[in-house]
């Protein structure tokens, strides 16, 4: 009888150990499944595969890919800012899980402008032509006219609906290309022109990055 009692106790203990081990395993599995860190969808990284980027259009979501220039564009900043703030903004920018953004140079920014003077205006960083000698009213302003009292102005129809921009921009956007220590080149999408302005003034900003 005593041996039977001892045997029964050992058998019960064995059953208890096996049962606890199984429960512990199930608990661990349940914990891993319910852990929000392992199941949440990281929307900030949704464009790590750049092949999924939409083609740039006036109504496309950003970031978007421009297949003609092989550039990726960000959304436009909500507020105008000075040139240095624009540079800093793009250098620290992140969108769609993508980093390594920068302020576009004037050649890159001009690829967004829909105009007839593309091959006439000489303002270009890649051609090392950033002085005012590279600019003229006839070549860098759409339908540029010389006025005795106003100097150069655009006779093109002003538009705030973004019709002159591949991304639907209106207003002026900064480029990273400097004309001098105190001024930089910009693109005016409302009147279709390439022009320089003082860096302490404010323009809108779109950041750009190279496609990998």
VOGU-3710 file (C-alpha; in Angstrom, 3 decimals, decimal comma):
1> xxxxxxxxxx> 0,000/0,000/0,000  2,804/2,377/0,886  4,517/1,707/-2,444  1,264/2,349/-4,268  0,827/5,678/-2,437  4,361/6,827/-3,343  3,844/5,781/-6,963  0,586/7,735/-7,119  2,208/10,890/-5,764  5,081/10,688/-8,269
11> xxxxxxxxxx> 2,660/10,141/-11,145  0,566/13,147/-10,104  3,651/15,349/-9,844  4,761/14,309/-13,316  1,355/15,174/-14,760  1,488/18,595/-13,052  4,973/19,391/-14,458  3,992/18,448/-18,018  0,789/20,486/-17,762  2,604/23,593/-16,475
21> xxxxxxxxxx> 5,227/23,355/-19,206  2,531/23,192/-21,877  0,695/26,191/-20,436  3,912/28,192/-20,273  4,634/27,441/-23,920  1,125/28,452/-24,928  1,392/31,680/-22,923  4,657/32,590/-24,628  3,176/31,931/-28,057  0,155/34,070/-27,266
31> xxxxxxxxxx> 2,371/36,884/-25,971  4,445/36,936/-29,186  1,328/37,021/-31,328  -0,333/39,836/-29,423  2,818/41,988/-29,111  2,051/45,263/-30,961  5,746/45,659/-31,768  5,649/42,523/-33,901  2,331/43,117/-35,627  1,953/46,863/-36,275
41> xxxxxxxxxx> 2,209/48,193/-39,831  5,027/50,728/-40,098  3,460/53,187/-42,514  6,565/55,384/-42,399  8,415/52,602/-44,212  5,793/51,796/-46,829  7,932/53,083/-49,695  11,187/51,295/-48,866  10,682/49,525/-52,197  11,028/52,466/-54,579
51> xxxxxxxxxx> 9,393/50,515/-57,377  6,119/51,122/-55,522  6,401/54,913/-55,760  3,655/56,540/-57,854  4,601/58,438/-61,002  4,673/62,201/-60,429  1,576/64,035/-61,638  -0,176/67,228/-60,490  -2,460/65,089/-58,326  -0,089/62,279/-57,289
61> xxxxxxxxxx> 0,653/61,376/-53,705  4,185/61,919/-52,456  6,846/60,837/-52,393  6,599/60,293/-56,137  8,993/59,257/-58,890  9,540/61,298/-62,054  10,594/58,775/-64,673  11,758/61,491/-67,085  14,271/63,067/-64,678  14,880/59,931/-62,542
71> xxxxxxxxxx> 14,219/61,983/-59,400  12,022/61,405/-56,358  10,066/64,421/-55,091  8,612/65,143/-51,659  5,444/66,965/-50,797  5,689/70,739/-50,702  6,343/72,343/-47,331  3,262/74,053/-45,951  4,958/77,374/-45,285  7,343/79,608/-47,184
81> xxxxxxxxxx> 10,812/79,929/-45,670  14,166/81,606/-46,200  16,817/79,926/-48,342  18,925/78,675/-45,423  15,846/77,339/-43,638  14,931/75,562/-46,873  18,362/73,926/-47,050  18,143/72,818/-43,413  14,571/71,600/-43,852  15,475/69,256/-46,704
91> xxxxxxxxxx> 18,707/68,019/-45,120  16,765/66,732/-42,101  13,621/65,687/-43,978  12,019/62,238/-43,956  8,945/61,080/-45,849  7,534/57,694/-46,781  10,361/55,860/-45,044  12,904/57,643/-47,268  15,766/59,861/-46,117  18,762/61,536/-47,838
101> xxxxxxxxxx> 16,600/64,415/-49,126  18,090/67,739/-50,219  17,052/71,054/-51,714  17,003/70,642/-55,520  19,513/72,529/-57,635  18,194/74,815/-60,350  18,551/72,174/-63,086  16,459/69,716/-61,075  13,847/72,293/-60,119  13,500/73,409/-63,743
111> xxxxxxxxxx> 12,439/69,882/-64,730  9,125/70,593/-62,961  8,438/73,744/-64,999  6,248/73,294/-68,075  7,371/76,022/-70,459  8,680/76,647/-73,959  12,032/78,215/-72,963  13,570/75,064/-71,498  16,332/74,908/-74,107  16,936/78,681/-74,176
121> xxxxxxxxxx> 17,557/79,655/-70,567  21,239/79,146/-69,713  20,936/79,228/-65,908  22,390/75,878/-64,889  24,486/74,417/-62,099  25,660/71,397/-64,078  26,929/73,760/-66,810  28,483/76,059/-64,200  26,416/79,010/-65,368  24,942/80,665/-62,285
131> xxxxxxxxxx> 25,873/84,307/-62,787  23,396/86,922/-63,990  25,080/86,787/-67,416  23,382/83,409/-67,843  19,968/85,017/-67,496  17,958/87,127/-69,909  14,378/88,304/-70,005  13,874/86,766/-73,423  15,143/83,307/-72,498  14,402/82,759/-68,793
141> xxxxxxxxxx> 10,944/84,296/-68,588  7,997/82,873/-70,485  6,860/85,543/-72,942  9,318/87,931/-71,313  8,856/91,613/-72,101  11,045/94,615/-71,429  9,257/97,615/-69,975  10,848/101,051/-69,848  9,519/101,563/-66,326  9,280/98,064/-64,892
151> xxxxxxxxxx> 12,272/96,311/-66,420  11,595/92,702/-67,320  8,216/91,135/-66,617  6,260/88,156/-67,845  3,384/88,654/-70,219  2,279/85,073/-69,642  -1,106/84,569/-68,051  -0,606/84,277/-64,306  -2,075/81,085/-62,901  -2,509/79,950/-59,306
161> xxxxxxxxxx> -3,874/76,550/-60,308  -0,476/74,930/-60,910  -0,954/74,487/-64,663  2,687/75,354/-65,340  4,103/72,753/-62,967  4,496/68,999/-63,372  3,516/68,680/-59,698  0,800/71,329/-59,738  2,844/73,982/-57,933  1,990/77,657/-57,971
171> xxxxxxxxxx> 4,174/80,386/-56,510  7,969/80,457/-56,211  10,172/77,535/-55,095  13,774/77,709/-53,921  16,670/75,921/-55,569  19,943/75,194/-53,796  21,913/77,015/-56,518  23,398/80,304/-55,359  23,984/83,278/-57,632  26,053/84,951/-54,925
181> xxxxxxxxxx> 26,541/84,741/-51,177  23,341/86,712/-50,674  21,054/85,436/-53,441  19,917/82,147/-54,987  17,998/80,977/-58,030  14,335/80,091/-57,866  11,540/79,037/-60,211  8,325/81,044/-60,355  5,547/78,684/-61,384  2,810/81,303/-61,422
191> xxxxxxxxxx> 4,393/83,258/-64,297  6,815/80,606/-65,671  10,209/82,092/-64,986  13,668/81,356/-63,628  14,925/84,200/-61,486  17,233/85,012/-58,582  16,230/86,560/-55,287  17,701/87,470/-51,903  18,203/84,515/-49,577  16,584/86,252/-46,628
201> xxxxxxxxxx> 13,261/86,398/-48,487  10,808/83,497/-48,380  9,748/80,953/-51,023  8,081/77,558/-50,998  10,089/74,340/-50,828  10,014/70,856/-52,313  12,780/68,432/-51,432  14,302/65,971/-53,874  16,393/62,803/-53,709  18,042/60,514/-56,211
211> xx> 16,440/57,200/-57,061  18,593/54,274/-55,958
//
